[in-house]
């Protein structure tokens, strides 16, 4: 639970007040570094961490789109760009973020299989239509040419 005038909030505000000019840097990077250096966080430990000044850091599943395990979903939609106008940068950043998380998500293949075949939430054709056909063709050719025990990188 957030507390009024907590040291962490003051540190966040102080960080911005100390800036001279504008440097484009995402706040999660800034605050991760601050939590690590000033509060004793381990940025590579995705567990509940009790830090200095009564700060509790929660694992990513508390805020991620890991639907079976999450508590809150943060959709990372870039709403700070504002307005209803088309923003191709925002769309590209969101798409990259989703794909990067999917590629690096442990057990992603099993989850996708479940979403498509068990829950029938998404039609596999809708997903495949998003990828260039030539890339799908090359991927299938590569898979077919691999020996049964061989695995691609």
BELQUI-V273243 format. One record per residue. N is the residue number from 1. NEAR is the number of other C-alpha atoms within 12 Angstrom. Layout:
BEGIN
n=N near=NEAR
n=N near=NEAR
END
This chain:
BEGIN
n=1 near=9
n=2 near=11
n=3 near=12
n=4 near=9
n=5 near=11
n=6 near=16
n=7 near=19
n=8 near=26
n=9 near=19
n=10 near=15
n=11 near=20
n=12 near=23
n=13 near=17
n=14 near=14
n=15 near=17
n=16 near=18
n=17 near=12
n=18 near=11
n=19 near=13
n=20 near=8
n=21 near=8
n=22 near=10
n=23 near=10
n=24 near=9
n=25 near=12
n=26 near=12
n=27 near=16
n=28 near=14
n=29 near=13
n=30 near=21
n=31 near=25
n=32 near=22
n=33 near=21
n=34 near=24
n=35 near=29
n=36 near=23
n=37 near=15
n=38 near=20
n=39 near=24
n=40 near=22
n=41 near=27
n=42 near=22
n=43 near=25
n=44 near=14
n=45 near=16
n=46 near=16
n=47 near=16
n=48 near=18
n=49 near=22
n=50 near=19
n=51 near=21
n=52 near=19
n=53 near=19
n=54 near=16
n=55 near=23
n=56 near=19
n=57 near=29
n=58 near=23
n=59 near=23
n=60 near=25
n=61 near=21
n=62 near=20
n=63 near=19
n=64 near=23
n=65 near=22
n=66 near=26
n=67 near=19
n=68 near=14
n=69 near=14
n=70 near=16
n=71 near=16
n=72 near=17
n=73 near=17
n=74 near=19
n=75 near=16
n=76 near=22
n=77 near=20
n=78 near=21
n=79 near=17
n=80 near=10
n=81 near=16
n=82 near=11
n=83 near=10
n=84 near=11
n=85 near=11
n=86 near=12
n=87 near=17
n=88 near=13
n=89 near=14
n=90 near=21
n=91 near=18
n=92 near=17
n=93 near=18
n=94 near=20
n=95 near=19
n=96 near=16
n=97 near=20
n=98 near=21
n=99 near=17
n=100 near=15
n=101 near=19
n=102 near=20
n=103 near=15
n=104 near=12
n=105 near=20
n=106 near=13
n=107 near=14
n=108 near=17
n=109 near=15
n=110 near=14
n=111 near=23
n=112 near=24
n=113 near=17
n=114 near=19
n=115 near=20
n=116 near=19
n=117 near=15
n=118 near=13
n=119 near=12
n=120 near=14
n=121 near=15
n=122 near=17
n=123 near=18
n=124 near=17
n=125 near=12
n=126 near=11
n=127 near=17
n=128 near=16
n=129 near=13
n=130 near=15
n=131 near=16
n=132 near=12
n=133 near=14
n=134 near=13
n=135 near=14
n=136 near=16
n=137 near=14
n=138 near=14
n=139 near=17
n=140 near=14
n=141 near=12
n=142 near=16
n=143 near=17
n=144 near=15
n=145 near=14
n=146 near=14
n=147 near=10
n=148 near=9
n=149 near=9
n=150 near=11
n=151 near=11
n=152 near=13
n=153 near=7
END
